[in-house]
Amino acid sequence: MLNTAQEHITDLADFVVASPTSYHAADALAARLRAAGFEELDPRRPFSGVSGKRFVQREGAVVAWTAPEKLGEDAAFRIVGTHTDSPSFKLKPGDLIRSAGWVQVGVEVYGGPLLNSWLDRDLGIAGRIVTRDGRSHLVRSGAIARIPQLAIHLDRGANEALKLDRQQHMQPVVAVDLRRPVLTHLAEEAGIAAEDVAFHDLYLFDTQRPAVIGAEGEFFASARLDNLSSTHAGLTAMESLEVGSDVAILVAFDHEEVGSATTTGAGGPILQDVLERIAAGSGLNLDATRAMFARSSCISADSGHLVHPNYVNFHDPMNHPQANRGPLLKLNANQRYATDATGAAIWLEACAKAEVPTQPFVSNNAMPCGSTIGPITATRLGITTVDVGIGLLSMHSAREMCGVEDAWLLARALGAYLAG
């Protein structure tokens, strides 16, 4: 666990830079876990053992855990769930677009980004290329793309009503005189022959580095805080965690921004598969495993909303979460967040143990909230789940903002929860 908020935020900035896509985030997680003494297991093979410190990586998702040699009769799973993906634009297959002398790449909107925030930014392309032998290769470029906005002189009403068509207006410019295809450029960066490329999962990302800002240095501006802030907080908690009597788990899912219904998303089998294999490797039968599920809990850590000073009327009048006042306890009567009184008590106890303040977040009734991996995990596994996370301004922008203190406070609370 990092000792100060400043150390944590510097480390978070480096983690964001290393993680332009979910695949890179999972790779960064795996590297840090190995360095912390976690042994990697191959999910395609029977586990050689489940006790101690272990993890599995599958594409853009990671599950890491600590487990004792023998489970007691009251042992439980303590789970922190996050996600590695963020809203972006995914490259389409096919030829480049050539329009009015410009060369563009075709992209499809991934998730729900604030489209206007991606205009006029220096963008890179990153993700994975899969070669004909079935191997995946991580790639990333420098700043090679830009989605240019129309000048105010040509659209005098832009400041009154900017309307962006996802197909017509959001295709990035990459060149005028393109000497080699973009995919060839990326393949060469990864040391791959262009003719060996089978297919790809490539995304745009903002190349601007995160920064501490504000008159008093209180704010942190960065891409992909939703939800690398939670993933990094869970990672730093796991890195320093000792093996206890419960099984402590960090699961970083992929594809939350598009509904989680994938093999590596919260709606898929990846977490249940690992939990059941841990239980079986510890000698539990199905009945004992289900009983362990009933004793277990999950903290779904995902970002929430700080009160916006220019749009206070969009927030609940009685709940105004502020920066640097602690992570949020997220509540919704319609269970868009999984929090109930039992889960809230677990969270409040963890915060008390870590001496971390926390704030409630409840949406304005006229502003339906989004959802998280929390309700999906609770529904799939029947495990008590509570939704929490740091507050942001400009969620789903290409560049979001949080309080410098809050990410560190979240990590401390998650560490206290995982340690029991």
NORNORBEL-V480408 format. One record per helix or strand of 2 or more residues. SS is the DSSP state (helix for helix, strand for strand). FROM is the first residue (numbers start at 1). LEN is the number of residues. Records with the same first field share a line. If there is no record, write none. Layout:
SS: FROM-LEN + FROM-LEN
This chain:
helix: 5-14 + 22-14 + 115-4 + 152-3 + 182-8 + 194-3 + 225-15 + 256-3 + 270-12 + 286-10 + 312-3 + 341-14 + 373-9 + 404-16
strand: 39-2 + 52-7 + 61-7 + 77-7 + 88-4 + 97-3 + 102-3 + 107-4 + 123-9 + 136-5 + 145-3 + 173-3 + 197-10 + 211-3 + 219-4 + 247-7 + 297-5 + 304-2 + 327-5 + 358-6 + 384-6 + 391-3 + 400-4
